[in-house]
Every structure is written in C-alpha cells, then in structure tokens.
C-alpha cells in the first residue's frame, strides 16, 4: 500500500468507529426521582374558576407596597411597563389595529393572574411571595385596571367572582394583514 493512501485508510477506520452506534447499558446515571415534597412545592396550579386558590387575603393598599418593592423596577411605577410588560390600561384595544395586551385588556380570568404571579414573580425570585402578598399584588393590579375598588380586600372567593373584560369571549386580532387562528367568522 502506498504511503499516501495510509492517511485515507486511517480516516476511514476512524469514521467507521465513530459511526458505530453505542448502546447504553442501563440508565444514564444522572438525576433522581423527585421527592413527594418537591412535587408538592410545584403542585400549586389554579384554574380559571379559582379551584385550588390558597387561603389568605390582601388589600389594594398593601398591594401597592408589594408592587413598589418587588415589581415597579420592571413594570414601571404604575404598571405602565418598562423592562417588564405593561400591566395596566388599554381596555378595548384588542379589536383595533393597535392591540395592547395588558391585565385589563387581555387577561380573561382573575384567578389565573394570581396563579401566574405566585409561580413566576418576581422574575429573580419566583415563588418567593407569600399568599397574602400575591392576593395584595393581584388586588392592586386589578384596581389600577379599574376592576376593583381602592379600599377592597381580595381573597379566594372575591377573586373568583371578578369578571374580567375579556372573560366571556376572547377578542382575536382583527387586522386583515395578520393571520390569526383564534379569529373565526367574526373577523
């Protein structure tokens, strides 16, 4: 065999070895099964009707304090947006040529607002707020959107009873240049 064919042969053998499938001899040996306590820590889902809302309550005034301390840096001093999404206003804009999605315009169910806040906020420390703080924060945001009185206190029963502006019929994007599968014959 000529010397110049030797590197080609070596490359072919190496490619064949690398292409040969390797069969696992059992589990990968990483990770572990979640404990019941770990599962319980994440088993906190709340549906749109308020099923599984925890005990507790919170006032709009306390919600303003929680918001100022935990949320205003991202969402603006009055929920107008910043680094984080806008939370307030723009009701009635979803059917316009410039829709703006906020809690007051887009969010269909108040209990799922509580669920999202409890699970995901503040972004740098999810699940760090207690139930009373989440009720208070929810009350404050609902108040800023004109859906709850300034002197109101929110709990599981009252939160479930709030009728959000977009609750009974999702308003899809009606702009003719946007394909929207949620928009049916009414668009």
C-alpha positions as CSV (number, residue, x, y, z in Angstrom):
1,X,0.0,0.0,0.0
2,X,1.4,3.4,-1.0
3,X,2.1,5.8,1.9
4,X,-0.2,8.4,0.6
5,X,-3.2,6.1,1.0
6,X,-2.4,5.3,4.6
7,X,-4.0,8.6,6.0
8,X,-7.1,8.0,3.9
9,X,-7.4,4.4,5.3
10,X,-6.8,5.7,8.9
11,X,-9.5,8.4,8.4
12,X,-11.9,5.8,7.0
13,X,-11.3,3.5,10.0
14,X,-11.8,6.4,12.4
15,X,-15.0,7.4,10.7
16,X,-16.3,3.9,10.9
17,X,-15.6,3.6,14.6
18,X,-17.3,6.9,15.3
19,X,-20.3,6.0,13.3
20,X,-20.9,2.7,15.1
21,X,-23.8,3.1,17.5
22,X,-23.1,2.8,21.2
23,X,-25.8,1.0,23.2
24,X,-26.5,2.2,26.7
25,X,-26.0,-0.5,29.3
26,X,-28.7,1.0,31.6
27,X,-29.7,4.4,33.0
28,X,-27.5,7.3,32.3
29,X,-26.7,7.6,36.0
30,X,-27.7,11.3,36.3
31,X,-30.6,12.8,38.1
32,X,-33.0,11.3,40.5
33,X,-36.7,10.9,41.1
34,X,-38.4,13.9,42.6
35,X,-39.5,13.5,46.2
36,X,-43.1,14.0,47.2
37,X,-42.2,17.2,49.0
38,X,-40.6,18.6,45.8
39,X,-43.6,17.7,43.8
40,X,-45.9,19.3,46.3
41,X,-43.9,22.5,46.1
42,X,-44.8,22.8,42.4
43,X,-48.3,21.3,42.6
44,X,-49.9,24.7,43.1
45,X,-51.9,25.1,39.9
46,X,-55.1,27.2,39.9
47,X,-57.6,27.0,37.2
48,X,-59.7,29.8,35.7
49,X,-62.5,29.2,38.1
50,X,-60.3,29.6,41.2
51,X,-60.1,26.0,42.1
52,X,-57.1,25.4,44.4
53,X,-56.7,29.0,45.4
54,X,-54.9,29.1,48.8
55,X,-56.2,30.6,52.0
56,X,-55.3,34.2,52.6
57,X,-56.3,37.7,51.6
58,X,-54.8,41.0,50.6
59,X,-55.7,44.7,50.3
60,X,-55.1,47.1,47.4
61,X,-53.1,49.4,49.7
62,X,-50.8,46.5,50.8
63,X,-50.5,45.5,47.1
64,X,-49.2,49.0,46.3
65,X,-46.4,48.4,48.8
66,X,-45.6,45.0,47.4
67,X,-45.6,46.4,43.9
68,X,-43.3,49.3,44.8
69,X,-40.8,46.9,46.5
70,X,-40.9,43.9,44.1
71,X,-42.3,44.9,40.8
72,X,-42.0,48.6,39.9
73,X,-38.4,48.3,38.8
74,X,-39.5,46.1,35.8
75,X,-43.2,47.1,35.3
76,X,-43.0,50.9,35.9
77,X,-44.2,52.9,38.8
78,X,-47.9,52.5,37.9
79,X,-47.7,49.3,35.8
80,X,-47.1,51.2,32.6
81,X,-44.4,48.9,31.5
82,X,-40.6,49.2,31.3
83,X,-38.2,46.2,31.2
84,X,-41.3,44.1,32.0
85,X,-44.6,44.1,30.3
86,X,-47.3,46.8,30.6
87,X,-49.9,45.6,33.1
88,X,-52.4,48.4,33.1
89,X,-54.9,50.1,30.7
90,X,-55.7,49.7,27.0
91,X,-59.0,48.0,27.6
92,X,-60.9,47.8,24.3
93,X,-57.8,47.8,22.1
94,X,-57.7,44.1,21.2
95,X,-60.1,44.6,18.3
96,X,-58.3,47.7,17.0
97,X,-55.4,48.0,14.5
98,X,-53.0,48.6,17.5
99,X,-53.9,46.0,20.2
100,X,-52.2,46.2,23.5
101,X,-52.2,43.2,25.8
102,X,-52.4,44.1,29.5
103,X,-54.1,42.5,32.5
104,X,-57.0,44.8,32.0
105,X,-57.4,44.3,28.2
106,X,-56.3,40.7,27.6
107,X,-56.3,38.6,30.7
108,X,-59.5,36.6,30.7
109,X,-59.6,35.2,34.3
110,X,-58.5,36.8,37.5
111,X,-57.6,33.6,39.3
112,X,-55.0,32.8,36.6
113,X,-53.5,36.2,37.3
114,X,-52.9,35.1,40.9
115,X,-51.5,31.7,39.6
116,X,-49.0,33.4,37.3
117,X,-47.8,35.9,39.9
118,X,-47.4,33.2,42.5
119,X,-45.5,30.9,40.2
120,X,-43.3,33.3,38.2
121,X,-42.9,36.7,40.0
122,X,-40.8,38.4,40.9
123,X,-38.7,37.1,38.0
124,X,-35.5,37.0,40.1
125,X,-37.1,35.0,42.9
126,X,-40.2,33.1,41.7
127,X,-42.5,31.6,44.4
128,X,-40.9,33.9,47.0
129,X,-44.1,35.9,47.7
130,X,-46.5,34.7,50.4
131,X,-50.2,34.1,49.6
132,X,-51.3,37.4,51.3
133,X,-48.7,39.3,49.2
134,X,-49.9,37.7,46.0
135,X,-53.5,38.5,46.8
136,X,-52.5,42.1,47.6
137,X,-50.5,42.4,44.4
138,X,-53.3,41.0,42.4
139,X,-55.8,43.4,44.1
140,X,-53.5,46.4,43.3
141,X,-53.2,45.4,39.6
142,X,-56.9,44.8,39.3
143,X,-57.5,48.2,41.0
144,X,-55.2,50.0,38.6
145,X,-57.2,48.5,35.7
146,X,-60.5,49.7,37.2
147,X,-61.7,46.3,38.2
148,X,-61.5,46.5,41.9
149,X,-62.2,49.4,44.4
150,X,-59.3,51.1,46.1
151,X,-60.5,50.0,49.5
152,X,-61.1,46.4,48.5
153,X,-59.7,43.3,50.1
154,X,-59.2,40.3,47.9
155,X,-59.5,36.6,48.9
156,X,-60.2,33.3,47.0
157,X,-64.0,33.9,46.8
158,X,-63.8,37.6,45.7
159,X,-61.0,36.9,43.2
160,X,-63.0,34.1,41.6
161,X,-66.0,36.4,41.3
162,X,-64.2,39.2,39.3
163,X,-65.4,39.4,35.7
164,X,-62.5,40.4,33.5
165,X,-63.3,42.5,30.4
166,X,-62.1,39.7,28.1
167,X,-63.7,36.8,30.1
168,X,-66.7,35.7,28.1
169,X,-65.4,36.0,24.6
170,X,-61.8,36.1,23.5
171,X,-61.3,39.1,21.2
172,X,-58.9,38.0,18.5
173,X,-56.7,40.1,16.3
174,X,-59.0,41.5,13.6
175,X,-56.3,43.2,11.5
176,X,-56.7,41.9,7.9
177,X,-52.9,41.5,7.4
178,X,-52.5,39.2,10.4
179,X,-53.3,35.5,10.2
180,X,-54.9,34.5,13.5
181,X,-56.3,31.0,14.1
182,X,-58.2,32.3,17.1
183,X,-60.1,34.6,14.9
184,X,-63.1,32.8,13.3
185,X,-66.1,34.0,11.3
186,X,-66.3,37.3,13.3
187,X,-63.1,38.6,11.8
